[in-house]
Amino acid sequence: VAGEWFVAWGGRTLEENYHASTRDQRFALDLLVMDGDATHVDDGAHNSDYFAYGRPVLAPAAGTVVAAVDSVPENAPGQMDGASPLGNHVVIDHGNGEFSFLAHLQPRSLRVAPGDRVEPGDTLGLCGNSGHSSEPHLHYHLQNSPRFGDGDGLPAPFLAYSADGRPVDRGEPVRGQLIAARD
């Protein structure tokens, strides 16, 4: 993702990351955009009030798109769709049994399709509020299977980023950090 993002959930413990109890998502991240202490302007009644909404979602690493869903309606803020947990999403096969899941994207915003080859930084779609999401944010996790709910979560080291303004060459973002890519 481009710009600075707040890690709402991330890390290896349940205190840092409610996903930690789920086998396939145990290292997942939920990323929001903040301005001060807020994730939105006004009362946050509309998805467009949220700073993350519409931000480009970028490929984290090279690979081949193996799934791309673009037709799940968005939720109103505060509502969640239990029938489609990922909502609009992209799954990338990085090889070596590693699959990235990027979820909760805007409908009709995907710029990729199954079979497409992507490189780091390629735009996949736009951040939205579809699926099991109560406000616009990006869900990211890495696992060893292309099927959601099937497989084991894998740690996803981030390279050349900043966390709370400090440079990190290789690390795993955790809850409460502000992270951004470094050039």
Long-range contacts (C-beta under 8 A, 24 or more apart in sequence): 1-31, 1-55, 1-56, 1-57, 1-58, 1-127, 1-138, 1-181, 2-55, 2-56, 2-58, 2-181, 3-33, 3-55, 3-180, 4-33, 4-178, 4-179, 4-180, 5-31, 5-32, 5-33, 5-52, 5-138, 5-178, 5-179, 5-180, 6-31, 6-32, 6-33, 6-34, 6-39, 6-176, 6-177, 6-178, 6-179, 7-31, 7-173, 7-174, 7-175, 7-176, 7-177, 7-178, 7-179, 8-32, 8-137, 8-175, 9-175, 10-172, 10-173, 10-174, 10-175, 10-177, 11-172, 11-173, 11-174, 11-175, 12-172, 15-175, 16-174, 16-175, 17-174, 17-175, 19-141, 19-153, 22-153, 23-151, 23-152, 23-153, 24-141, 24-143, 24-145, 24-148, 24-149, 24-150, 24-151, 24-152, 24-153, 25-141, 25-143, 25-153, 26-152, 26-153, 27-141, 27-142, 27-153, 27-154, 27-155, 27-156, 27-172, 28-139, 28-140, 28-141, 28-153, 29-138, 29-139, 29-140, 29-141, 29-156, 29-173, 30-137, 30-138, 30-139, 31-137, 31-138, 31-139, 31-140, 31-179, 32-135, 32-136, 32-137, 34-178, 39-135, 40-77, 40-135, 44-77, 44-135, 45-76, 45-77, 46-77, 47-74, 47-76, 47-77, 47-128, 47-129, 47-135, 47-136, 49-77, 50-77, 50-129, 50-135, 50-136, 52-127, 52-135, 52-136, 52-137, 52-138, 53-106, 53-127, 53-128, 53-129, 53-136, 54-106, 54-126, 54-127, 54-128, 55-126, 55-127, 55-138, 56-123, 56-125, 56-126, 56-127, 57-90, 57-102, 57-105, 57-123, 57-124, 57-125, 57-126, 57-127, 57-138, 58-120, 58-121, 58-122, 58-123, 58-124, 59-92, 59-100, 59-118, 59-119, 59-120, 59-121, 59-122, 59-123, 59-124, 60-92, 60-100, 60-102, 60-120, 60-140, 60-156, 61-92, 61-94, 61-100, 61-120, 62-94, 62-117, 62-118, 62-119, 62-120, 63-92, 63-93, 63-94, 63-95, 63-100, 63-117, 63-118, 64-92, 64-93, 64-115, 64-116, 64-117, 64-118, 65-90, 65-91, 65-92, 65-93, 65-112, 65-113, 65-114, 65-115, 65-116, 65-117, 65-118, 66-91, 66-92, 66-93, 66-99, 66-114, 66-146, 67-91, 67-114, 67-146, 68-110, 68-112, 68-113, 68-114, 70-105, 70-107, 70-108, 70-109, 70-110, 70-125, 71-107, 71-108, 72-107, 72-130, 72-131, 73-107, 73-130, 74-106, 74-107, 74-128, 74-129, 74-130, 75-129, 75-130, 75-131, 75-133, 75-134, 77-129, 77-134, 77-135, 77-136, 78-134, 78-135, 79-134, 80-131, 80-132, 80-133, 80-134, 81-130, 81-131, 81-132, 81-133, 82-132, 84-130, 84-131, 84-132, 85-131, 85-132, 85-148, 86-131, 86-132, 86-139, 86-148, 87-128, 87-129, 87-130, 87-131, 87-132, 87-133, 88-125, 88-128, 88-130, 88-131, 89-131, 90-124, 90-125, 91-146, 91-148, 92-118, 93-146, 97-144, 98-142, 98-143, 98-144, 98-154, 99-142, 99-143, 99-144, 99-145, 99-146, 99-151, 100-140, 100-141, 100-142, 100-156, 101-139, 101-140, 101-141, 101-142, 101-143, 101-148, 102-138, 102-139, 102-140, 103-131, 103-133, 103-138, 103-139, 103-140, 104-128, 104-129, 104-130, 104-131, 104-132, 104-133, 104-136, 104-137, 104-138, 104-139, 105-130, 106-130
